[in-house]
Amino acid sequence: MLYIGSHTSFLKDKQLLGVVEESLSYGSNAFMFYTGSNQSTLRFPINHELRDKAHELMKENNIDKNNCVVHAPFIINLANDSDEDKYKFYIDFLKKELERCIELDIRKMVLHPGSFTKLTREIGIKNIANGLNIALSDIDDIELLLEFMSGKGTEVGCSIDDLQGIIDLLDEEVKDKVGVCLDTCHINDAGWDIGQFDKFLDEFDSKIGINKVKCIHINDSYNTVGAHKDRHANIGYGTIGFDKLIGVIYNPRLDNIPKILETPWINRNEKDEWAPYKYEIEMIRNKEFVDYINK
């Protein structure tokens, strides 16, 4: 079964209900959102009435909450503990975000593992595992998904070995709460040819286990393989290409896993800016590329 959706907006006036309505307008049966700003700690209270209406609308349209994802804000950096107060703040804020997920009854959260900055990759990996052990120790019924990164700067998580290193250091009671979110742009930019995606999955399965893959971000890339830059392109308009991405989306080893678009909005000018997701989802369902931007 194909579960496909996109990043959506979680706004104060409609919150989760607005997320569901926006997703339905794109033809989605999955979605992803931030519970507030992705660059700050500003958050507004969860409106339970809007939450309940959202879940009713999801049921009416056969959207399973297990195919819906919250993205943690970018400001959380568990890899760097050089400032103890900041490190503790990141862990505490992550716990609060996980609690907001539970309050919204959306039980998957994607997290960028973090950057080790002036430390070492090995120390960064240990810091991430330690932070997850603390944050998830007393939180149940939720899956935290470590995102596969492009390797920009000092990012941790840009290799299968990085993610294996983190997972291997998790406490046993925490390990079952942690999975992985793959990202096609990030995998490409980290050095893997998406045309050889099954080789990537073979290595991932041997080192981590393919059962740990719980979500996939579907993005084309403006960059060549191994560029370590992370600039998303619209589906079929980048260096990966439509056919290779279709191969990932319909790979039978990843059936029934939500696929989420994070492609950029189309911006011809300040008066002509719009979301591409309806067109991209239709192309993906039909398995046929259409040049919807230039038509």
TASUL-V744766 format. One record per residue. N is the residue number from 1. RES is the residue in one small letter. OMEGA is omega in radians with two decimals (* if undefined). D_LAST is the distance of its C-alpha to the last C-alpha in Angstrom with 2 decimals. Layout:
n/res/omega/d_last
N/RES/OMEGA/D_LAST
N/RES/OMEGA/D_LAST
This chain:
n/res/omega/d_last
1/m/3.11/30.42
2/l/3.02/27.08
3/y/-3.01/27.30
4/i/3.12/24.03
5/g/-3.05/23.27
6/s/2.92/22.46
7/h/-3.13/24.18
8/t/-3.05/24.88
9/s/3.08/26.88
10/f/-3.03/30.59
11/l/-2.97/31.60
12/k/-3.01/35.14
13/d/-3.11/34.82
14/k/3.03/33.36
15/q/-3.05/33.76
16/l/3.10/33.30
17/l/3.09/32.53
18/g/3.09/29.51
19/v/-3.12/28.42
20/v/-3.14/28.69
21/e/3.11/26.92
22/e/-3.14/23.94
23/s/3.13/23.89
24/l/3.14/24.04
25/s/3.11/21.03
26/y/-3.06/18.99
27/g/-3.08/20.75
28/s/2.91/23.05
29/n/3.04/26.59
30/a/3.09/27.46
31/f/3.08/27.01
32/m/3.14/28.33
33/f/2.93/29.50
34/y/3.13/32.02
35/t/3.12/34.99
36/g/3.14/34.91
37/s/3.10/33.92
38/n/-3.09/33.09
39/q/-3.13/35.00
40/s/-3.13/38.10
41/t/-3.12/40.74
42/l/-3.13/40.11
43/r/3.03/40.02
44/f/-3.09/40.57
45/p/3.07/42.61
46/i/3.07/41.10
47/n/-3.05/41.14
48/h/3.09/42.59
49/e/3.10/41.75
50/l/3.08/38.03
51/r/-3.09/38.38
52/d/3.09/40.10
53/k/3.12/37.58
54/a/-3.13/34.79
55/h/3.04/36.66
56/e/3.13/37.29
57/l/3.08/33.58
58/m/3.13/32.94
59/k/-3.14/35.59
60/e/-3.07/34.23
61/n/3.04/30.85
62/n/3.00/32.35
63/i/-3.13/31.38
64/d/-3.14/34.20
65/k/3.13/35.28
66/n/3.09/35.96
67/n/-3.11/32.22
68/c/-2.91/31.77
69/v/2.93/32.36
70/v/3.05/33.49
71/h/3.08/32.79
72/a/3.14/35.81
73/p/-3.07/35.45
74/f/-3.02/35.14
75/i/3.12/38.44
76/i/3.13/40.53
77/n/-3.11/41.97
78/l/-3.06/44.54
79/a/-3.02/44.93
80/n/3.12/46.89
81/d/-3.10/50.31
82/s/3.00/51.75
83/d/-3.03/51.93
84/e/-3.13/53.61
85/d/3.11/52.83
86/k/-3.13/49.08
87/y/3.09/49.10
88/k/3.11/50.91
89/f/-3.14/48.51
90/y/3.14/45.48
91/i/-3.14/47.27
92/d/-3.13/48.28
93/f/3.06/44.82
94/l/3.10/43.34
95/k/3.12/45.97
96/k/3.11/44.99
97/e/3.09/41.32
98/l/3.10/42.44
99/e/3.07/44.60
100/r/3.06/41.67
101/c/-3.14/39.81
102/i/3.12/42.87
103/e/3.11/43.15
104/l/-3.07/39.56
105/d/2.95/40.33
106/i/-2.82/37.43
107/r/3.03/39.23
108/k/3.05/37.00
109/m/3.07/36.54
110/v/-3.12/34.74
111/l/2.92/36.56
112/h/-3.04/35.97
113/p/3.12/39.38
114/g/-3.13/39.99
115/s/-3.07/40.99
116/f/3.09/44.53
117/t/-3.06/44.41
118/k/3.09/47.90
119/l/3.06/49.25
120/t/3.12/48.76
121/r/-3.14/46.26
122/e/3.11/49.20
123/i/3.10/50.34
124/g/3.11/46.81
125/i/3.12/46.62
126/k/3.13/50.03
127/n/3.14/49.09
128/i/3.14/46.00
129/a/3.12/48.09
130/n/3.13/50.83
131/g/3.11/48.49
132/l/3.10/47.03
133/n/3.13/50.55
134/i/-3.03/51.55
135/a/-3.03/48.46
136/l/-3.02/48.31
137/s/-3.09/52.06
138/d/3.08/52.53
139/i/-3.09/49.06
140/d/3.06/48.45
141/d/3.08/45.83
142/i/3.09/42.91
143/e/3.06/41.03
144/l/-3.02/40.17
145/l/3.10/37.52
146/l/-3.09/37.70
147/e/3.04/34.32
148/f/-2.99/33.96
149/m/-3.06/33.24
150/s/-3.12/31.80
151/g/3.10/35.12
152/k/3.12/34.25
153/g/-3.11/37.56
154/t/-3.14/40.32
155/e/2.96/38.33
156/v/3.11/40.19
157/g/-3.12/38.40
158/c/3.08/36.43
159/s/3.06/38.38
160/i/-3.14/39.74
161/d/3.08/43.19
162/d/-3.09/42.55
163/l/3.07/41.58
164/q/3.14/44.49
165/g/3.11/46.80
166/i/-3.07/45.90
167/i/-3.13/46.18
168/d/-3.11/49.47
169/l/-3.13/51.01
170/l/3.01/50.23
171/d/-3.07/53.13
172/e/-3.11/53.34
173/e/3.12/52.82
174/v/-3.02/49.65
175/k/-3.13/48.16
176/d/-3.13/47.12
177/k/-3.04/45.16
178/v/3.06/42.96
179/g/-3.09/39.97
180/v/2.97/36.99
181/c/3.06/33.28
182/l/3.10/31.34
183/d/-3.03/28.18
184/t/3.08/26.06
185/c/-3.12/25.12
186/h/3.13/28.79
187/i/3.09/30.12
188/n/-3.06/28.03
189/d/3.10/29.11
190/a/3.05/32.67
191/g/3.13/32.96
192/w/3.04/32.02
193/d/-3.11/29.60
194/i/3.05/27.51
195/g/3.08/27.72
196/q/-3.00/31.44
197/f/3.14/31.02
198/d/3.05/33.90
199/k/3.06/36.22
200/f/-3.13/35.32
201/l/3.11/36.10
202/d/-3.13/39.33
203/e/3.12/40.57
204/f/-3.10/39.53
205/d/-3.10/41.37
206/s/-3.06/44.45
207/k/-3.06/44.75
208/i/-3.07/43.51
209/g/-3.06/42.75
210/i/3.09/39.41
211/n/3.12/40.59
212/k/3.12/40.07
213/v/-3.04/36.25
214/k/-3.11/35.34
215/c/3.07/31.71
216/i/2.98/28.78
217/h/-3.11/26.15
218/i/-3.14/22.96
219/n/2.91/21.21
220/d/-3.10/19.70
221/s/3.02/21.47
222/y/-2.99/20.92
223/n/3.07/24.46
224/t/3.13/26.39
225/v/3.09/28.86
226/g/-3.09/31.87
227/a/3.14/30.53
228/h/-3.08/31.91
229/k/3.10/29.41
230/d/2.99/27.32
231/r/-3.06/23.89
232/h/3.04/21.40
233/a/3.08/17.82
234/n/-3.03/15.00
235/i/3.13/15.36
236/g/-3.11/14.40
237/y/-3.11/13.75
238/g/-3.07/17.50
239/t/3.11/20.57
240/i/3.09/21.46
241/g/-3.03/18.44
242/f/-3.02/17.20
243/d/3.12/20.08
244/k/3.13/22.81
245/l/3.06/21.74
246/i/3.10/21.73
247/g/3.08/25.19
248/v/-3.05/26.35
249/i/-3.08/25.01
250/y/3.08/26.66
251/n/-3.05/29.70
252/p/3.13/32.64
253/r/-3.11/34.82
254/l/3.09/32.64
255/d/3.09/32.17
256/n/3.05/32.63
257/i/-3.11/31.89
258/p/3.07/29.33
259/k/-3.00/26.12
260/i/3.08/24.69
261/l/3.02/21.40
262/e/-3.07/22.01
263/t/-3.07/18.67
264/p/3.01/17.87
265/w/3.06/16.18
266/i/-3.04/13.00
267/n/3.12/14.63
268/r/3.05/13.10
269/n/-3.03/16.39
270/e/3.12/19.31
271/k/-3.09/17.95
272/d/-3.13/14.47
273/e/-3.05/15.38
274/w/-3.13/14.70
275/a/-3.11/15.62
276/p/-2.83/13.33
277/y/3.12/16.06
278/k/-3.11/15.19
279/y/-3.13/12.05
280/e/3.13/14.14
281/i/3.11/17.12
282/e/3.09/15.51
283/m/-3.12/14.37
284/i/3.13/17.92
285/r/-3.12/19.62
286/n/-3.09/17.96
287/k/-3.11/18.43
288/e/3.13/15.16
289/f/3.06/12.41
290/v/3.14/8.77
291/d/-3.06/6.23
292/y/-3.12/5.43
293/i/-3.03/5.88
294/n/-3.08/3.79
295/k/*/0.00
